[in-house]
Amino acid sequence: MNINSNYKIFDLGGSFLKIYCSKTKLINKIEMLPENIISLIKLKSIILNFIEEDTEFIGLTSQMHGFILFDNENKNISDFITWKNSSNINILEEIIFNNFNITGLQKRNDLPINNLNNYFLNNNLLNNNLKNKKIYFKNITEGILDISNNITHSSMACGSGFLNIFKNEYINEYINYFNDKFNIELLLDEVIDNFQISGYINKSNRKIPVFIGIGDFQSSLYGTNIKSNSLLINMATGSQIAQIIDKNNIINQDENFSYRPYFQNNFIKCITHIPSGRFLNIFKNFFNELDINMWNYFNTLSIDEVYKSNIDINTDIFSNNGIILSNINNNNFNIKNIISSILYNYIFQYIKLIKKNNINFEYIILSGGISKKIPIIKEIFEKEFNIKIIINDIEDDSLIGVLNLIQKYFIK
């Protein structure tokens, strides 16, 4: 493989399918339907349409919290069940509560391990012809392959809820739960840390090599070239605060953080599920009906106007209570103060988390489209922390992260 190769990189995200083309150096962006379950046939059809006759290889990054099921004849028995599903039963709380911290994840109902249990319950597995059969649990980066080497990268495997991230191996207790309860043999791909070919996609009778899929969070951080002395704040559709730490330096896990495998014996220490683009879009859609462009309005505000805003807004769109506005009175319920308050509460949710958890760092990297659209965010962070704030100007962190891995290990 050389630098003049024709290749594609696909980012299978929750909201968009993004494609990097090595020929044009351009990124295509396709909005995915807002579906909790995505058709494997439709997804593969879109991917195949972007693969050309002379495409030499493919790179992949994907949302981590999803899965697809296959039988022992490599036929999918489910479509791609995403994290947008949320089981009404949290088996993690019921049977495996005590040692779930070894997965590095928070105990959420939308994790694959819970949605898998929900899938089997809803499909009456005990009474159908899958009883006593082998069922293969795969993430989508391996599920789209026509020929699979049955391996998965640790950055994807950790999102399932089955992986002990400290030993880099699956937790037998969790697998056995499914085997015993549903009378099946649940099989998962072998976990590896190496960046290598994981299988092939067929196109016009050609087997095109596909690199092993990388978790979109990890590839995004790799794309920003984050260092251990920095703090990354990703402000996109979803949002995270993250630092790179040495795996061997973890003595006790902080319950306020999640942990993820990274590269070169490093981990990501992070706070996830911070309301971001989805929170802002709720208000954007409302102001659109009033013919007011909220995004443009943000950029008319001064720092003083943002700091003087005085409507309290609970940003937590993930709670059952929804967003709550309070401290409203006759004098402050006007468009400027409402929009100023939206921006203030949005920015300060990050600042409060950083200060509350006593996170140490030498500089901050702001990534994601929101920090680029609203320059005042950088100014407020500089005011609050009095340190260097870097706006990451890479067009798409996740795609560039995979590109960097390909160039580092394979392109000569």
SVG drawing of the C-alpha trace seen along z (x, -y; Angstrom):
<svg xmlns="http://www.w3.org/2000/svg" viewBox="-44 -44 51 71">
<polyline fill="none" stroke="black" stroke-width="0.4" points="0.0,0.0 1.3,-3.4 0.3,-7.0 -1.2,-7.1 -3.6,-4.3 -7.3,-4.8 -9.1,-4.0 -12.2,-5.0 -12.8,-5.6 -16.3,-5.2 -17.5,-6.6 -20.7,-4.8 -22.1,-7.3 -25.4,-7.6 -26.6,-10.6 -24.5,-10.5 -22.5,-8.2 -19.4,-10.0 -17.0,-9.0 -13.4,-10.1 -12.1,-9.6 -8.3,-9.5 -8.6,-10.6 -10.5,-13.9 -9.5,-14.4 -13.1,-15.3 -15.6,-14.1 -19.2,-13.1 -21.8,-13.2 -25.1,-11.3 -27.8,-11.8 -29.0,-8.5 -32.6,-8.0 -33.5,-8.5 -34.0,-4.8 -33.2,-2.8 -32.6,0.3 -30.8,-0.2 -31.2,2.2 -28.0,4.1 -29.0,4.3 -29.5,0.6 -26.3,-0.3 -24.2,2.1 -25.9,0.8 -24.9,-2.8 -21.3,-1.7 -21.0,0.3 -22.2,-2.7 -19.1,-4.6 -16.6,-1.8 -15.1,-2.2 -13.6,0.3 -10.1,-0.7 -10.7,-1.0 -7.8,0.8 -8.8,0.9 -11.3,-0.5 -10.9,-2.0 -13.7,-2.0 -14.8,-3.8 -18.1,-3.5 -20.3,-4.2 -19.4,-1.7 -22.7,-0.9 -24.5,1.2 -24.5,4.8 -25.8,7.2 -26.5,10.9 -25.6,13.8 -26.3,17.5 -23.7,20.2 -24.2,19.9 -23.2,16.2 -26.7,15.0 -27.9,12.0 -30.8,12.8 -31.0,9.1 -30.3,5.8 -28.0,3.2 -29.5,2.5 -28.1,-0.9 -27.6,-2.7 -30.8,-4.6 -32.6,-1.6 -33.0,-1.4 -34.0,1.8 -36.5,1.5 -34.5,4.1 -31.0,3.3 -29.5,6.8 -26.3,5.1 -28.1,3.8 -29.8,7.2 -27.1,9.8 -23.7,8.3 -23.7,5.1 -20.7,5.7 -17.9,6.1 -19.3,4.0 -16.6,1.3 -14.1,3.6 -15.9,2.8 -15.1,-0.9 -18.6,-1.8 -21.6,-3.4 -24.5,-1.0 -26.9,-2.4 -30.0,-0.7 -28.9,-1.5 -25.7,0.6 -25.6,3.6 -25.5,6.1 -29.0,4.8 -30.4,4.4 -29.3,8.0 -31.2,9.3 -34.2,7.3 -33.9,8.6 -34.0,12.2 -36.9,11.6 -38.9,9.8 -38.2,12.4 -39.3,15.4 -35.9,17.0 -36.8,19.9 -39.6,21.0 -38.1,20.6 -35.7,22.5 -32.6,20.7 -32.7,22.7 -29.5,24.7 -27.8,22.9 -24.7,20.8 -25.4,17.0 -22.6,14.6 -22.6,11.2 -20.8,8.7 -20.3,4.9 -21.3,3.2 -17.7,2.8 -17.4,6.6 -21.1,7.2 -20.8,5.4 -18.0,7.7 -18.6,10.4 -15.6,12.4 -14.6,12.0 -11.5,13.0 -13.7,13.0 -11.6,10.3 -12.5,7.0 -10.5,4.1 -10.6,3.4 -11.9,-0.1 -15.1,1.4 -15.3,4.4 -15.4,2.2 -18.6,0.6 -20.5,3.9 -20.4,4.2 -18.9,7.7 -15.2,6.7 -12.9,6.6 -10.9,3.6 -8.0,4.2 -7.4,7.8 -8.7,7.2 -10.8,10.3 -14.6,11.1 -16.2,11.7 -17.4,15.3 -20.0,14.6 -21.8,12.2 -21.6,14.6 -22.8,17.5 -25.8,15.5 -27.1,15.5 -26.1,19.1 -28.0,20.3 -31.0,18.1 -31.7,18.5 -30.2,21.9 -27.9,20.7 -24.1,20.6 -23.3,16.9 -20.0,16.2 -18.1,13.0 -15.1,12.0 -11.6,12.3 -10.4,9.0 -7.1,7.6 -5.2,4.3 -3.4,4.4 -4.5,2.3 -4.8,4.9 -7.0,6.3 -10.2,7.8 -11.9,9.1 -13.1,8.3 -16.1,6.7 -17.0,8.1 -17.5,5.6 -17.7,6.7 -16.2,10.1 -13.3,8.4 -12.4,9.0 -11.5,5.5 -9.4,5.6 -11.0,3.8 -9.1,2.6 -10.4,3.5 -13.0,1.0 -12.0,-1.6 -14.4,-3.1 -15.4,-6.6 -14.4,-8.1 -10.9,-6.7 -10.4,-7.6 -11.7,-11.1 -9.1,-11.6 -6.4,-10.1 -7.4,-12.6 -6.8,-15.5 -3.4,-14.2 -4.3,-14.6 -1.4,-14.4 -1.5,-13.3 -1.1,-16.8 -4.2,-18.1 -7.9,-17.9 -10.2,-17.4 -13.7,-18.7 -15.7,-17.4 -18.8,-19.5 -20.7,-17.8 -24.0,-16.0 -22.9,-14.1 -20.2,-15.3 -17.4,-14.1 -14.6,-15.4 -11.5,-13.2 -7.9,-12.7 -5.3,-10.2 -3.8,-8.3 -1.3,-5.4 -3.2,-2.2 -0.6,-1.1 -1.3,-4.3 -4.9,-3.4 -4.9,-2.3 -8.5,-3.1 -11.2,-4.1 -13.0,-7.3 -16.7,-6.6 -17.4,-10.0 -15.5,-8.9 -15.8,-6.2 -12.7,-4.4 -11.9,-3.2 -9.0,-1.3 -7.0,-3.6 -3.7,-2.9 -0.1,-2.0 -1.1,-0.9 -3.0,-4.0 -6.6,-4.5 -9.1,-7.3 -10.5,-8.7 -13.7,-10.4 -17.1,-11.9 -19.6,-10.9 -23.3,-11.7 -22.9,-15.4 -25.9,-17.2 -24.6,-19.0 -26.0,-19.3 -29.2,-17.5 -29.8,-19.9 -29.1,-23.0 -31.2,-21.7 -34.3,-21.6 -34.1,-25.4 -32.9,-25.9 -36.0,-24.3 -38.2,-26.4 -36.5,-29.7 -36.7,-28.6 -40.5,-28.7 -40.1,-32.4 -37.9,-33.0 -34.9,-33.5 -31.5,-31.9 -30.3,-30.9 -26.8,-30.0 -26.3,-33.4 -27.7,-35.1 -25.1,-33.4 -22.4,-35.2 -23.9,-38.6 -23.5,-38.2 -20.7,-39.7 -19.1,-37.8 -20.8,-40.3 -24.2,-39.5 -23.7,-35.8 -22.4,-36.2 -25.3,-38.5 -28.0,-36.0 -30.1,-34.8 -32.5,-32.1 -31.5,-28.7 -31.7,-25.9 -31.3,-22.2 -29.4,-20.8 -30.0,-17.1 -31.9,-15.9 -31.1,-12.3 -33.2,-12.4 -36.9,-11.5 -37.8,-15.0 -36.6,-16.8 -35.2,-20.3 -36.4,-22.6 -36.3,-26.4 -36.5,-28.3 -35.8,-31.7 -38.1,-33.3 -39.8,-36.6 -41.4,-39.6 -38.1,-41.4 -35.9,-38.6 -38.2,-36.6 -37.1,-38.1 -35.3,-36.7 -31.9,-38.0 -31.8,-36.8 -33.3,-33.4 -30.6,-32.8 -27.8,-34.2 -29.0,-31.8 -29.0,-28.9 -25.4,-29.5 -24.3,-30.2 -25.9,-27.0 -24.5,-25.0 -20.9,-26.2 -20.9,-26.2 -22.0,-22.5 -18.5,-21.7 -16.8,-24.2 -18.6,-22.9 -17.8,-19.3 -14.1,-20.2 -13.9,-22.1 -16.0,-19.7 -13.8,-16.8 -10.5,-18.6 -9.2,-17.7 -5.5,-18.7 -4.3,-19.8 -1.9,-22.2 -4.2,-23.2 -7.6,-22.5 -8.5,-21.3 -12.0,-22.1 -13.2,-19.9 -16.5,-19.3 -18.6,-21.6 -20.2,-23.6 -16.9,-25.0 -16.0,-26.1 -19.4,-27.7 -19.5,-29.8 -16.1,-31.6 -17.3,-33.0 -17.0,-29.5 -13.2,-29.7 -13.2,-33.2 -15.2,-32.0 -13.0,-29.0 -9.9,-31.3 -11.5,-33.6 -12.4,-30.8 -9.2,-28.8 -6.6,-31.4 -4.7,-28.9 -4.1,-28.1 -7.3,-27.0 -6.9,-25.3 -9.7,-25.0 -9.2,-21.9 -9.7,-22.9 -9.7,-19.3 -12.7,-18.8 -13.6,-15.5 -11.7,-14.0 -12.8,-10.4 -12.1,-10.0 -8.7,-11.7 -7.9,-9.5 -8.4,-6.4 -6.4,-8.0 -3.6,-8.7 -3.6,-5.0 -3.5,-3.8 -0.6,-6.2 1.3,-5.2 1.1,-1.5 0.5,-0.7 1.1,-3.4 4.8,-3.7"/>
</svg>
